[in-house]
Amino acid sequence: MRFGFDCQETPSAWMEGMTAGLTQVLVRHGHTPAPAPTGADVVFHALDPVRPRPFRRQSQATFVVGLVEGPPIPPADSLKALYPVLIRSISNLLMYGAPGHLLMVTPELGHYTVRAASSDEDWFEEVYRRVAPLAESHLVIDNVFDQDLEEALAPGTRATREMREAARVLDRWNLFPTPFPMSEFLPPEDLRHMRHLFGIGGLSYGNLSARLDEERFWMSASGVDKGKIGTVNRDVLLVKTYDPAARAMRISVRPDSDPLRVSVDAVEHWGIYQRHPSIGAIIHIHAWVEGVASTSINYPCGTVEMGQAMSDLLDSDPNPGRTIIGLKNHGITATGPDFPDILNRLEGRVLPTVPMQ
């Protein structure tokens, strides 16, 4: 992994310390400084919290960590204060620092503190432990649309009708936040840049999917209000497979359709359905259920590594086809034979706030 820094011409003492400490720990773990930030796999990008500007990536594979300095913020207020900065800077991870205080914020709404350690070296090792798995994960968000959806499936199936109803139930439980209005936070040129790189114009939280057969499954689209899921071929899409050569999900659509992108979690659901034939439906929400097994790392949505971590948890579950697993600093994923079964098991157990670790 090659790393680089995009910092101010006259960095503050805090920024100089972060640059030096991060460089030492990255080199110690075998990573290589890039000659220029544009050639790095991971870029640490210094931000003005009042006017945060994006680092101009050359490709979506570049992982950007925004670095912001400021006064201490209570963890309870960190998401409200810092999430707009993360979005406006189009960062994959935001690190907000103050003396003895480092907050991390992710696009999945994760927000947690890296505590002080016995020495600076130990502290930077902890920062590295948090950042490296995220930065080295493999994002799969592209879609290939094949115009081969069977006529009989064009209106949807019983599973797609149950998906719409399940989404409305979860919305009534207030478990689907309003899709994040990126157009209100990003100027037009930055919004165009993000759409060019990632093919998205907004963020929404949570998703639903349902198996159709051994290979294919229905899944909600990205960037839509999940409480108002509408038509098949637009808001609900049929995922055929993961194409590793293209690093994209292949989607079946009708020739006359105008599809949205499938949820970024499609690669994770694909891996789960492949490894666990007993699973008929999946609900993912940014909420929590006490007492569930959880992943140890908060991998980004839409990564192969997140899917692997989830499948590993399901492998060790005595009943993977009907269970609930936690995603660290992120939310839960519930499996079942169908949506009514999952909802029955979630009702009364869901906590709207995810515990941050």
VEXLUMDO-693447 format. One record per residue (C-alpha): x, y, z; residue in three letters. Coordinates in steps of 0.25 Angstrom, whole numbers, plus 5000, padded with zeros to 4 digits. Layout:
XYZALA/...
This chain:
500050005000MET/500550144996ARG/500250265005PHE/500350415003GLY/499950545010PHE/499250665005ASP/499450765015CYS/499450915017GLN/500750995013GLU/500951035027THR/500350915036PRO/500050935050SER/500850865061ALA/499750765062TRP/499750735047MET/501250725047GLU/501150625059GLY/500050545052MET/500850545039THR/502150495046ALA/501450395054GLY/500650335043LEU/501850325034THR/502650255044GLN/501550145047VAL/501250125033LEU/502650105029VAL/502850015041ARG/501749925035HIS/502349915021GLY/501650025014HIS/502250115004THR/502250275003PRO/501650314989ALA/502450414981PRO/501250504981ALA/499850494987PRO/499150464974THR/499950334973GLY/499550284986ALA/498650174990ASP/498350245003VAL/498350395004VAL/498350475018PHE/497650605014HIS/497750725023ALA/496350795024LEU/495850935028ASP/494650895036PRO/493951025032VAL/494151005017ARG/494550855015PRO/494950835001ARG/495150694994PRO/496450634990PHE/496350604975ARG/496450454974ARG/496850394960GLN/496050274963SER/495050214973GLN/496050124978ALA/496850234985THR/496450235000PHE/496450375006VAL/496550405021VAL/496150545025GLY/496950605036LEU/496350725044VAL/496850795056GLU/495950865066GLY/495450875081PRO/495050745087PRO/493550705084ILE/492750615093PRO/492650475086PRO/491050495087ALA/491150615078ASP/492250565069SER/491350515058LEU/490450635057LYS/491750725057ALA/492650645048LEU/491750565038TYR/491550685029PRO/493050715028VAL/493250565024LEU/492250585013ILE/492650715008ARG/494150665007SER/493650535001ILE/494550455010SER/494550305013ASN/494850335028LEU/494950465036LEU/495950475047MET/495750595056TYR/496850625066GLY/497050715078ALA/498050695090PRO/497850555095GLY/496650535087HIS/496350475073LEU/495050445068LEU/494750355056MET/493550375047VAL/493150275035THR/492050295024PRO/491350175031GLU/491050275043LEU/492150205051GLY/492750305061HIS/493650265072TYR/494850315080THR/496350265080VAL/496750265094ARG/498050315099ALA/499150215101ALA/500450195109SER/501350255098SER/501150325085ASP/501650205078GLU/500550115084ASP/499550225081TRP/499950225066PHE/499950075066GLU/498450075071GLU/498150185060VAL/498750095050TYR/498049975055ARG/496750055052ARG/497050105039VAL/497850005031ALA/496749895030PRO/495850005024LEU/496850065015ALA/497249925009GLU/495849875007SER/495349854993HIS/494149934989LEU/493049874979VAL/492049984975ILE/491949974960ASP/490749914953ASN/490649844939VAL/489249844934PHE/488849734925ASP/487549744918GLN/487149604920ASP/486049604931LEU/484949504928GLU/483649564925GLU/482949484936ALA/483849554946LEU/483649694942ALA/482449724951PRO/483249664963GLY/482949544971THR/482349514985ARG/483649544991ALA/483749684985THR/482349714990ARG/482749665004GLU/484049755003MET/483249875001ARG/482349845012GLU/483549815021ALA/484149945018ALA/482950015022ARG/482849945035VAL/484349985038LEU/484050125034ASP/482850135044ARG/483850085054TRP/484750205051ASN/485950115046LEU/486150175033PHE/486850315034PRO/486450405023THR/487450395011PRO/488650495013PHE/488450605003PRO/489850624998MET/489350724988SER/489150825000GLU/490550805005PHE/491350784992LEU/491550894982PRO/491150854967PRO/492650824963GLU/492850734975ASP/491550664973LEU/491950634959ARG/493250584963HIS/492650494973MET/491650444963ARG/492750424952HIS/493550334962LEU/492550264970PHE/491250274961GLY/490450324973ILE/489750454976GLY/489250424991GLY/489450335003LEU/488350255009SER/488450155021TYR/487950015022GLY/487549915011ASN/486649785009LEU/486849664999SER/486149534996ALA/486649414989ARG/485949374976LEU/486749244973ASP/488049184975GLU/488849294968GLU/487949424968ARG/487349514978PHE/486449634979TRP/487049764986MET/486649904989SER/487350014981ALA/488350114986SER/488050254990GLY/486550234991VAL/485650255003ASP/485450115007LYS/484150145014GLY/483550175000LYS/484150064991ILE/483450064978GLY/483549984965THR/484349864961VAL/485449904951ASN/485650034958ARG/485550034973ASP/485649884974VAL/486649814965LEU/487049664962LEU/488449634965VAL/489049524956LYS/490449504961THR/491749574965TYR/492649594953ASP/494149594959PRO/494749634946ALA/493949754945ALA/493849774960ARG/492349804958ALA/491049744961MET/490249694949ARG/488749734949ILE/487649674941SER/486749784935VAL/485649804924ARG/486049884912PRO/485049994915ASP/485450014929SER/486250124936ASP/486950054948PRO/487650124959LEU/488850064965ARG/488649944974VAL/489049964989SER/490549974991VAL/490349845001ASP/490049754989ALA/491349694988VAL/491249655003GLU/489849595001HIS/490349524989TRP/491449454997GLY/490449415008ILE/489349354999TYR/490449274992GLN/491049215005ARG/489749205012HIS/488649135004PRO/487649135016SER/487549285016ILE/486349345008GLY/486349485012ALA/487249595019ILE/486949725026ILE/488149825029HIS/487849945038ILE/488750045045HIS/488150005059ALA/488549905069TRP/488049775076VAL/488649745090GLU/489449615091GLY/489749585077VAL/491149535072ALA/491849655064SER/492949675054THR/494249715060SER/494549825050ILE/493649935044ASN/493949905029TYR/493350005019PRO/491949965012CYS/492149904999GLY/493449835001THR/493849694999VAL/494449695013GLU/493149735020MET/492449615013GLY/493449515017GLN/493449565032ALA/491849555032MET/491949415025SER/493049365035ASP/492049405047LEU/490949335040LEU/491849205038ASP/491949205053SER/490549225056ASP/489749095059PRO/488549145051ASN/489049245040PRO/487749245033GLY/487049305044ARG/487949395052THR/488449535055ILE/489849585054ILE/490449715058GLY/491449805049LEU/492349875058LYS/492050025060ASN/491050015048HIS/489749935051GLY/489149795049ILE/488849695039THR/487649595041ALA/487449475033THR/486149385031GLY/485349305022PRO/484549425018ASP/484249575023PHE/483049545032PRO/483949445040ASP/485049545041ILE/484149655046LEU/483449565056ASN/484849545062ARG/485249685062LEU/484049745067GLU/484249805081GLY/485749775082ARG/486349875073VAL/487049995079LEU/487150115070PRO/488550155074THR/489750065071VAL/490750055082PRO/492150115078MET/493450045082GLN/
